[in-house]
Amino acid sequence: MHTSYLKELAAYSIWADNRAIAWLREISDAQWNQEITSSFSSIRQTAIHIASAQKIWVDFWNKVPDPVYLSVGFNGTREELLTIWEQASADLKTFIDAYPEENYLDPVRVKKPNGEIIQMEFRYTLPHMINHATYHRGQLVTLLRQAGFAQFVNTDLFTYYALQQK
């Protein structure tokens, strides 16, 4: 696994997150909070989960003592959450740009929400985070459509690469 590939994946995730964040800034409060059956009960809850996961992974990689999952009890505003999400994206870029390839096999200590502690090589954790975010951004699209929002732009990896080649 090469540094350039992980940097590309991180850049893609940040690009796609920014598109999703823009959608979330366009919807009404009623759409944001509307109860919709999915993995999470609303657009708000899904966005909290995505932002929480991205932030917690950056915290794990940076060895932040006792990182907090936002999803456990975030009660802030939509804009506060989207700002946290944007900061987590900026922190991801800062981290991956500086992380040396020789550390890709180093273990990352992860404390799951249930308290279980596991370790996994860094080289597995970043692609996991990217895949996880992609999965839940897809759910956001479905939730947003059900809430009446339809002004989407494509967030596929293929589209990202095609735009980079222009």
Buried (B, 14 or more C-beta within 10 A) or exposed (E): BEBEEBBBBBBBBBBBBEBBBEBBEEBEEEBBBBEBEBEBBBBBBBBBBBBBBBBBBBBBBEEEEEBEBBBEEBEEEBEEBBBBBBBBBEBBBEBBEEBEEEEBEEEBEBBEEEEEEEEEEBBEBBEEBBEBBBEBBEBBBEBBEBBEBEEEEEBEBEBBEEEEEE
